Amino acid sequence: MSRGQGTALITGASAGIGAVYADRLARRGHNLVLVARNEAKLNALAARLTVETGVTIEVLRADLTDEADTSRVEARLQADDITMLVNNAGVAVAGPTIEMDPERLEAMIRLNVVVATRLARAVAPGLAQRGKGDIINIASVVALRGDQPAISVGYGASKAYVLALSEGLDSELAPYSVRVQAVLPGATRTDLWEKGGLDINALPQEIVMETGDMVDAALAGLDQGERVTIPALPDNADWSAFKVARAVLHPNLSHRQPARRYRRNSEGPSVP
Ligand SMILES: NC(=O)c1ccc[n+]([C@@H]2O[C@H](COP(=O)([O-])OP(=O)(O)OC[C@H]3O[C@@H](n4cnc5c(N)ncnc54)[C@H](OP(=O)(O)O)[C@@H]3O)[C@@H](O)[C@H]2O)c1
């Protein structure tokens, strides 16, 4: 039974971060739609949380790299009871780009980028029409690492996209009272690492967060009205300073003339 919170659809709910979101949102009184490929795990989680919390839980088995399955999830997101999307399903393919299997690279981009965008696109009109709701996009701190990539360049670029998608959509949907939050976890103890061929135990353990702590921090950030939550960041003023530094560029990003240093015969440095 929902306590007036409506229904949250969580992708990648069979394990890791998504399974903890399911637990926490059920305890907050959300009905749930749990999406992933492993139906047995989803059923076991749904059975446990139904007994423990009394909310209504549906299992929607879907492979989000499959077009027909993705369409079924989009259709479910368009129903009137939906108040939240947790866009969490993702994979990390590790290694140097020049050695990466192009099909695995494309599958990662499809899931982390294309599907996340399509699901946000599917849920947004209904939330806007009803004038409330939340889209939570699980990005990563690798979105901020630029020329010092971690895990892989493609993974970092996919998460930079999720951050940009979130910030832009939040501006677009703010007039409709729909919130879009990007969550940027650092290293979090889930099976994602092993699946990507990486050993989380090889990392300095002081940089690894437990999954429950990460999700609790992300939900605390949402409750505080944050649109970008970096669970490990001690001082949020550092994120604000980053945004201010980025905004300094805005007035000069588009001009009729190229910058002086790119002009021939300019007073700037000579161009060969
Ligand atoms: N762990 C970290 O250190 C970390 C840090 C920053 C960001 N993140 C992000 O957090 C999100 C969750 O990752 P996690 O760490 O919780 O990883 P995880 O334990 O491996 O869980 C990934 C979830 O995504 C689902 N999934 C994978 N491929 C899918 C597909 N094709 N269709 C449907 N569902 C699929 C998996 O379920 P099935 O296998 O049952 O389909 C699983 O439920 C990801 O977006 C990841 O990039 C993780």
PDBQT file of the ligand as one rigid body, heavy atoms in Angstrom, charges set to zero:
ROOT
HETATM    1  N1  LIG A 301      29.588   0.647  -8.313  1.00  0.00    +0.000 N 
HETATM    2  C1  LIG A 301      30.212   1.789  -8.523  1.00  0.00    +0.000 C 
HETATM    3  O1  LIG A 301      31.357   2.007  -8.091  1.00  0.00    +0.000 OA
HETATM    4  C2  LIG A 301      29.506   2.889  -9.291  1.00  0.00    +0.000 A 
HETATM    5  C3  LIG A 301      30.056   4.169  -9.233  1.00  0.00    +0.000 A 
HETATM    6  C4  LIG A 301      29.449   5.187  -9.950  1.00  0.00    +0.000 A 
HETATM    7  C5  LIG A 301      28.318   4.932 -10.687  1.00  0.00    +0.000 A 
HETATM    8  N2  LIG A 301      27.807   3.657 -10.727  1.00  0.00    +0.000 N 
HETATM    9  C6  LIG A 301      26.603   3.451 -11.552  1.00  0.00    +0.000 C 
HETATM   10  O2  LIG A 301      25.582   2.915 -10.745  1.00  0.00    +0.000 OA
HETATM   11  C7  LIG A 301      24.653   2.227 -11.559  1.00  0.00    +0.000 C 
HETATM   12  C8  LIG A 301      24.353   0.881 -10.914  1.00  0.00    +0.000 C 
HETATM   13  O3  LIG A 301      25.522   0.098 -10.905  1.00  0.00    +0.000 OA
HETATM   14  P1  LIG A 301      25.907  -0.903  -9.740  1.00  0.00    +0.000 P 
HETATM   15  O4  LIG A 301      27.225  -0.507  -9.230  1.00  0.00    +0.000 OA
HETATM   16  O5  LIG A 301      24.786  -1.076  -8.800  1.00  0.00    +0.000 OA
HETATM   17  O6  LIG A 301      26.154  -2.204 -10.637  1.00  0.00    +0.000 OA
HETATM   18  P2  LIG A 301      25.586  -3.685 -10.563  1.00  0.00    +0.000 P 
HETATM   19  O7  LIG A 301      25.611  -4.193  -9.163  1.00  0.00    +0.000 OA
HETATM   20  O8  LIG A 301      26.334  -4.429 -11.614  1.00  0.00    +0.000 OA
HETATM   21  O9  LIG A 301      24.070  -3.503 -11.003  1.00  0.00    +0.000 OA
HETATM   22  C9  LIG A 301      23.743  -3.151 -12.313  1.00  0.00    +0.000 C 
HETATM   23  C10 LIG A 301      22.248  -3.319 -12.500  1.00  0.00    +0.000 C 
HETATM   24  O10 LIG A 301      21.940  -2.998 -13.858  1.00  0.00    +0.000 OA
HETATM   25  C11 LIG A 301      21.206  -4.070 -14.417  1.00  0.00    +0.000 C 
HETATM   26  N3  LIG A 301      21.486  -4.213 -15.830  1.00  0.00    +0.000 N 
HETATM   27  C12 LIG A 301      22.694  -4.370 -16.442  1.00  0.00    +0.000 A 
HETATM   28  N4  LIG A 301      22.534  -4.529 -17.761  1.00  0.00    +0.000 NA
HETATM   29  C13 LIG A 301      21.190  -4.461 -17.994  1.00  0.00    +0.000 A 
HETATM   30  C14 LIG A 301      20.386  -4.574 -19.162  1.00  0.00    +0.000 A 
HETATM   31  N5  LIG A 301      20.924  -4.804 -20.369  1.00  0.00    +0.000 N 
HETATM   32  N6  LIG A 301      19.053  -4.445 -19.037  1.00  0.00    +0.000 NA
HETATM   33  C15 LIG A 301      18.486  -4.265 -17.837  1.00  0.00    +0.000 A 
HETATM   34  N7  LIG A 301      19.184  -4.145 -16.688  1.00  0.00    +0.000 NA
HETATM   35  C16 LIG A 301      20.533  -4.262 -16.780  1.00  0.00    +0.000 A 
HETATM   36  C17 LIG A 301      21.656  -5.325 -13.653  1.00  0.00    +0.000 C 
HETATM   37  O11 LIG A 301      20.632  -6.314 -13.638  1.00  0.00    +0.000 OA
HETATM   38  P3  LIG A 301      20.570  -7.641 -14.524  1.00  0.00    +0.000 P 
HETATM   39  O12 LIG A 301      21.949  -8.166 -14.665  1.00  0.00    +0.000 OA
HETATM   40  O13 LIG A 301      19.629  -8.509 -13.723  1.00  0.00    +0.000 OA
HETATM   41  O14 LIG A 301      19.958  -7.194 -15.810  1.00  0.00    +0.000 OA
HETATM   42  C18 LIG A 301      21.805  -4.737 -12.245  1.00  0.00    +0.000 C 
HETATM   43  O15 LIG A 301      20.569  -4.758 -11.587  1.00  0.00    +0.000 OA
HETATM   44  C19 LIG A 301      25.294   2.118 -12.950  1.00  0.00    +0.000 C 
HETATM   45  O16 LIG A 301      24.718   3.086 -13.803  1.00  0.00    +0.000 OA
HETATM   46  C20 LIG A 301      26.747   2.451 -12.682  1.00  0.00    +0.000 C 
HETATM   47  O17 LIG A 301      27.379   2.989 -13.815  1.00  0.00    +0.000 OA
HETATM   48  C21 LIG A 301      28.367   2.641 -10.050  1.00  0.00    +0.000 A 
ENDROOT
TORSDOF 0
